[in-house]
Amino acid sequence: MSQTTPLLKVSNLKKTFPVRGGIFGKKVGEITAVDDVTFSVKKGETLGIVGESGCGKSTTGRTVLRLYEPDSGQVEFEGKSLLALGDEEMRRARKDLQMIFQDPFASLNPRQKVAEILEEPLIVHKMGDAKERKAQVQELLRVVGLDKSHAGRYPHQFSGGQRQRIGIARALSTRPKLIVADEPVSALDVSIQSQVLNLMADLQEQFELTYLFISHDLSVVKHISDRVGVMYLGRMVELADRDELYRQPLHPYTQALLSAVPVPDPEVKKERIILQGDVPSPADPPKGCAFHPRCPHVMEICKVERPAFADQGGGHFVACHLMDRS
Amino acid sequence: MAQPVLEISQLKLHFFTDKGRVKAVDGVDLAVHEGEIVGLVGESGCGKSVTSLAVMGLIPQPPGKVVAGTIRFQGKDLTKASPREMRRIRGNEMAMIFQEPMTSLNPLFSIGNQLVEAIRTHRSCSKQEAKNMALEMLKKVGISRSGILDEYPHQLSGGMRQRVMIAMAMVLNPRLLIADEPTTALDVTIQAQILDLMKALNQEFGTAILLITHDLGVVAEMCDRVVVMYAGQVVEETDRRRLFRNPKHPYTQGLLKSIPKLEEQKKRLYSIPGQVPNPLGMPKGCRFAPRCEFAFDVCGRAEPQLLPVEDGHLSRCWLHQEREEGRGHEPDHAIAQSQ
């Protein structure tokens, strides 16, 4: 992890979606899903991104892989810009960039057998002949803890946890360097969730994978990540080493978020910060700091000026005007 | 102790499907007393939601059928109540909130319309009186703008919709509130608001709450007593403190060990091997035995009973029962019982 160039470098990423209305579907507004987001991921590490629904964490993951085209900003993978690639080059680059989706029901083709699902990426990327591919499929099944005999079955014959293993096997099939995992365990029960998290950790070690791990579950993100970024209303508000972030959150939103997580221990008494109100609509975000209408420490400057996302020392980035005062 | 508000005993609710009989709830005992918050915990398919829907009389019959047991609500057996009687109780003395606040409100009617309808179904009062009651209750759940009665569900956020659902459930001051995963669809900061609100209402009105959840964190914050279900049966029941400090059943222990926690950092999580059994083919003997690291010969043969391990702490496991009878000794009476 001592390399100087990060595996993935995202700078000032911005993605907006048009809001259409009226009978002619004219553009009547704009939702800024990702707004000026900057971060980097080192080789072999796991960067967790947390945030509540609608904060733009999934859009960030998809935009990084160019499943959505960003409006502006830069995405560099191994020092090369992904955004400059043409369609064909991008298709080839995807060999190194894979994704695991949240819903193990919707992300597998119900008409394909498991063997076909796992073989398809190999065919697309022209990896090996038929015999090698078959061996590779069996190896993938073994790696994710499924049985060889499962190759001939269809997705509906598996449980949720097994299906997520198939999704992971498919992501692994092209031997990628970076995997974007979007809520990979959110649809699973706790006893199955821990199996999948352990599997992901084992695979990371075995294949030197780098994860961009997106989740709303702060405990899960803490468990698996080396560094964690917190998003609110399309913006990254805090980014730090895992232990640092959870021990000493600096942004008021991160503090509230962490204090709101119910602790499975009745004897732990926490001071809970209850935030007032709801997350504002991303179609009409508040001026200045997006969090100011709910912030317990709001100041005048917060209502007019957007705080810079600045390093407070040791790679602990925070976007908050309170930092300027201390 | 006073008579419980809700007392379920030996409830068996089975579904008769083309593929066979699904024993969704298979011999469940459960009691909720006045002012108490009881947590019903378990993973998907363990029968926790079916149990709560059975109490409300919301299981379509067929294919579902109460095969045995009773559900006593304030002393009255609901399994024998007529649909007319159920309608009178439901929404009045007993109310329910659901996981999905979007699908449980009618999108075609305004919030005021739906609340007034709920009130006027059970109380004879004028529309204006009902409106006033609705507004007052909405204030209690933290929605104080008066225009709310004319708004429609799609205009509200998830947290707001769940507040409206709680207001609708609580407006007639029910004795029992059943909350089925009330915060699962919500974000953590909104979840904290809703849990706070439910606790405050429980204290203010003394409403008994049956809280169904898969989130052990929510249980630790909310519940007085906890009932853990696995594969249609109760496997452990105790107070909140003992459940987290000294869980007895291997399933509960495994569940507690497998959740990642904010305060500690482990390289690997514990995980319960295997998966929940197929409801059409439950394993013989203890239903958890195939996944249990402590399983021994008896577990695969005979079904353990839910018995007290200590005062107020029940567990369905041969480990405790064996120990008392001397390990290795064949519990013949238990085999006879389970047949």
Interface residues (C-beta under 8 A of the other chain):
Chain A: E52 S53 S159 G161 Q162 D189 V190 S191 I192 Q193 S194 Q195 L197 N198 A201 H216 L218 S219 V220 K222 H223 D243 Y246 A256 L257 L258 S259 A260 V261 P262 V263 P264 D265 P266 E267 V268 R272 I274 L275 D278 V279
Chain B: E43 S44 S157 G158 G159 M160 D187 V188 T189 I190 Q191 A192 Q193 L195 D196 H214 D215 L216 G217 V218 V219 A220 E221 R240 R241 F244 R245 G254 L255 L256 S258 I259 P260 K261 L262 E263 Q265 K266 K267 R268 L269 Y270 S271 I272 P273 Q275 V276
